[in-house]
Amino acid sequence: MKTTNHFFKGIIVVCLLITVSIFSQEQLYINVTTMHRNMNLEDFSMDEWKTVEVEYHEKVTMKNEYILSSTTLLHYFTSDNSEVVFITVYPSWTAIEEATKRNEELEKEAWPDEETRKAFFKNQRTYYANEHSDEIYITIPGVKALEETDLPLIYYVRTSYFAYPEDSDGAYNDEFMSMLNEYNEAVTHKNDYYKGYYPQVHFYGADRTEFVEVFITETLAELERGISNQGKLFRAHWEGDDRQKEYRMVMGKFLTGIHGDRIYSSVPELNKTIEDPEE
């Protein structure tokens, strides 16, 4: 499959957002591209970087009909303060390649003069280091859709890992999904501190065991309150030791118990969202 990135010709800008209410209706494809700021750029300006990215976003991404949504996340609490995560959501696997072709067309329309176009992308590349990584995920049921907003938000990304139990027909099955759905309906969706929640699983990338959950809040304080409220809602729904033991037994069967945590902040000027289609 031919891929490309809006920074480097040949690498695709595909990623993860998650402000799409259509998520709850169908399986979507999410490719997360993690770039890194050029730490050797002495005169780096966040405002100038944003101006360049907004120009590309408005002239290309917003006009690409194969891209359902996109967002950009910046390091907040992660292991690497240079991270810049670009996110694009697609309705299908084939739409990824169609979006790549459309990006190239829109780039030529936006900068019809070849030298001007080359100069723009050369300038854009100066803000980034050479290394990057790409992961593709697919959505699973359980979404709590985020309402569109112009405010920067906090994205808490929790990555757990499937255990692949021998008596299961895969990383997860109906038993796992039934318990996860019950948990989300009783706990996550009732947690008013969470503005959005998006579960997804590995489709293509470095680690096929990944199970990723994204919790979205307005502030870091709201995230802390949301995490605390999870326990209260859990105990209220799974009242009694036997019920709680049943939940933990299923989760312990399908997940290793190990997870990683990352917190990002969003750049609202680089959001593209889509509403539910009209009935």
C-alpha positions in Angstrom: 0.0 0.0 0.0 1.3 3.4 -1.0 1.7 5.7 2.0 2.5 9.4 2.4 2.8 11.9 5.2 2.0 15.6 5.0 5.6 16.2 6.3 7.4 13.7 4.1 6.3 12.7 0.7 5.8 8.9 0.9 4.7 8.8 4.6 0.9 9.2 5.4 -0.5 11.4 8.0 -2.9 9.1 9.6 -3.8 9.0 13.2 -6.3 8.7 16.0 -8.9 11.2 16.9 -11.7 10.7 18.4 -14.1 13.6 18.2 -16.3 11.7 15.8 -19.7 10.8 16.9 -20.0 8.4 14.0 -17.6 6.2 15.9 -20.4 4.5 17.8 -22.1 3.3 14.6 -19.4 1.5 12.6 -15.9 0.2 12.7 -13.4 2.9 11.8 -9.7 2.9 11.0 -7.3 5.0 13.1 -3.7 5.5 12.3 -1.6 7.2 14.9 1.6 8.9 13.6 4.0 10.1 16.3 6.4 12.8 15.2 9.1 14.5 17.2 9.9 18.2 17.4 13.3 19.1 16.0 15.1 19.8 19.3 18.1 21.2 17.4 16.1 24.0 15.9 17.3 26.9 18.1 14.7 29.5 17.1 11.7 27.1 17.4 8.4 29.1 17.8 5.2 27.3 18.8 3.2 30.0 17.2 5.1 29.7 13.9 4.8 25.9 14.0 1.1 26.2 14.5 0.7 28.7 11.7 2.3 26.3 9.2 0.2 23.3 10.4 -3.0 25.4 10.4 -2.3 26.4 6.8 -1.9 22.8 5.7 -4.9 21.7 7.8 -7.2 24.3 6.2 -6.0 23.9 2.6 -5.7 20.1 2.6 -7.0 18.1 5.5 -10.3 20.0 5.9 -11.0 19.6 2.2 -10.2 15.8 2.0 -13.5 14.0 1.8 -11.9 10.7 2.7 -10.7 11.9 6.1 -13.5 11.7 8.7 -11.7 13.5 11.4 -8.3 14.6 12.6 -6.6 16.1 15.6 -3.2 16.9 16.9 -1.9 16.1 20.4 1.1 17.5 22.2 3.2 16.0 25.0 1.8 16.8 28.5 2.9 13.8 30.7 4.7 11.3 28.5 8.1 9.7 28.3 9.2 12.0 25.5 8.6 15.8 25.6 9.3 16.1 21.9 6.2 14.1 20.9 3.7 15.5 18.4 0.9 13.0 17.6 -1.1 13.5 14.4 -4.4 11.7 14.1 -6.7 11.0 11.2 -9.7 8.7 11.2 -11.0 6.9 8.1 -14.2 5.1 7.3 -12.4 2.1 5.7 -9.1 0.5 4.9 -9.3 1.5 1.2 -10.1 5.1 2.2 -6.6 5.5 3.6 -5.0 5.1 0.2 -7.8 7.3 -1.4 -7.0 10.0 1.1 -3.3 9.8 0.3 -4.1 10.4 -3.4 -6.5 13.2 -2.6 -3.9 14.9 -0.3 -1.5 15.1 -3.2 -4.2 16.6 -5.4 -5.1 19.2 -2.8 -1.5 20.1 -2.2 -1.0 20.9 -5.8 -4.2 23.0 -5.8 -3.2 24.8 -2.7 0.4 25.5 -3.9 0.1 25.3 -7.7 3.6 26.7 -8.2 6.0 23.8 -7.7 8.8 25.8 -6.2 6.4 27.5 -3.7 5.1 24.1 -2.8 8.6 22.7 -2.2 9.4 25.7 -0.1 6.4 25.2 2.1 7.1 21.5 2.8 10.8 22.2 3.3 9.9 24.8 5.9 7.4 22.4 7.5 10.0 19.7 7.8 12.4 21.9 9.7 10.1 21.7 12.8 10.5 17.9 13.0 13.2 15.3 13.6 13.6 12.5 11.1 12.2 9.7 13.3 8.5 8.9 13.4 6.3 5.9 14.2 2.9 4.7 12.7 0.3 2.5 14.3 -3.2 1.6 12.9 -6.1 0.7 15.2 -9.7 -0.2 14.7 -12.6 1.0 16.9 -14.6 -1.4 19.0 -18.0 -0.8 20.7 -18.2 1.3 23.9 -17.6 4.9 22.7 -18.7 7.9 24.7 -18.7 10.5 21.9 -17.1 13.9 22.5 -19.1 17.0 21.7 -17.3 19.4 19.4 -15.5 22.2 21.3 -12.9 24.9 20.6 -11.2 24.4 23.9 -7.9 22.5 24.3 -8.6 19.2 26.0 -6.7 16.6 28.0 -6.3 13.1 26.4 -5.4 10.3 28.8 -4.3 7.3 26.8 -4.1 4.0 28.6 -2.6 1.0 26.8 -3.3 -2.5 28.1 -2.2 -5.8 26.6 -4.2 -8.9 25.6 -3.1 -12.2 27.2 -4.4 -14.5 24.5 -5.9 -17.2 26.8 -5.6 -20.7 25.4 -9.4 -21.4 25.7 -10.3 -18.3 23.7 -10.6 -17.9 19.9 -8.4 -14.8 19.9 -7.1 -11.9 21.9 -10.7 -11.1 23.0 -14.1 -12.6 22.3 -17.8 -12.2 23.3 -17.0 -13.0 27.0 -14.5 -10.1 27.2 -16.7 -7.7 25.1 -19.8 -8.4 27.2 -17.9 -7.6 30.4 -16.2 -4.5 28.9 -19.6 -3.2 27.5 -21.2 -3.7 30.9 -18.4 -1.8 32.6 -18.5 1.1 30.1 -22.3 1.4 30.3 -22.4 1.3 34.1 -19.2 3.2 34.9 -17.4 5.0 32.0 -20.5 6.4 30.3 -21.9 7.6 33.7 -18.7 9.3 34.7 -19.6 13.0 34.1 -15.9 14.0 34.4 -15.2 12.2 31.1 -16.2 14.3 28.1 -15.3 11.4 25.7 -14.1 7.8 25.7 -12.7 5.8 22.8 -11.7 2.1 23.0 -9.7 0.6 20.1 -7.5 -2.4 19.3 -4.4 -3.0 17.3 -4.8 -3.5 13.5 -1.4 -2.9 12.1 1.8 -1.9 13.9 4.5 -3.0 16.3 2.4 -4.8 18.9 -0.7 -6.8 18.1 -1.6 -7.2 21.8 -2.4 -3.6 22.3 -5.8 -2.5 23.7 -6.0 1.3 23.8 -8.5 3.4 25.7 -8.6 7.2 25.4 -10.3 9.2 28.1 -10.9 12.9 27.4 -11.4 15.6 30.0 -11.3 19.4 30.1 -8.5 19.7 32.6 -6.0 17.6 34.5 -8.0 18.1 37.7 -11.1 16.7 36.0 -9.1 13.7 34.9 -8.1 13.0 38.5 -11.7 13.3 39.7 -12.8 11.1 36.8 -10.3 8.3 37.8 -11.5 8.6 41.4 -15.1 8.4 40.4 -14.5 5.3 38.4 -14.0 3.3 41.6 -17.1 4.6 43.2 -19.3 3.8 40.1 -17.7 0.4 39.8 -18.4 -0.5 43.4 -22.0 0.8 43.1 -22.7 -1.4 40.1 -20.7 -4.5 41.1 -22.0 -4.6 44.7 -20.6 -7.5 46.7 -17.3 -9.4 46.6 -18.6 -12.2 44.3 -19.7 -9.7 41.6 -16.4 -7.9 41.7 -14.5 -11.1 41.7 -16.4 -12.2 38.5 -15.4 -8.9 36.7 -11.8 -9.2 37.8 -11.6 -12.9 36.7 -12.8 -12.1 33.2 -10.5 -9.1 32.8 -7.6 -11.0 34.3 -8.2 -13.8 31.8 -8.0 -11.6 28.7 -5.6 -8.9 29.9 -2.1 -9.2 31.3 -2.6 -6.7 34.0 0.2 -4.5 32.7 -0.7 -1.1 31.3 1.0 2.2 30.3 -0.2 5.7 30.7 0.3 8.8 28.6 -1.3 12.3 28.8 -1.5 14.7 25.9 -3.1 18.1 25.3 -5.0 18.8 22.1 -4.5 21.7 19.6 -8.1 22.8 18.8 -7.1 24.8 15.7 -6.0 21.5 14.1 -9.3 19.6 14.7 -11.5 18.2 12.0 -14.8 16.6 13.1 -17.8 15.1 11.5 -21.4 15.0 12.7 -23.7 12.0 12.5 -25.2 11.6 9.1 -28.8 12.9 8.8 -31.5 10.2 9.1 
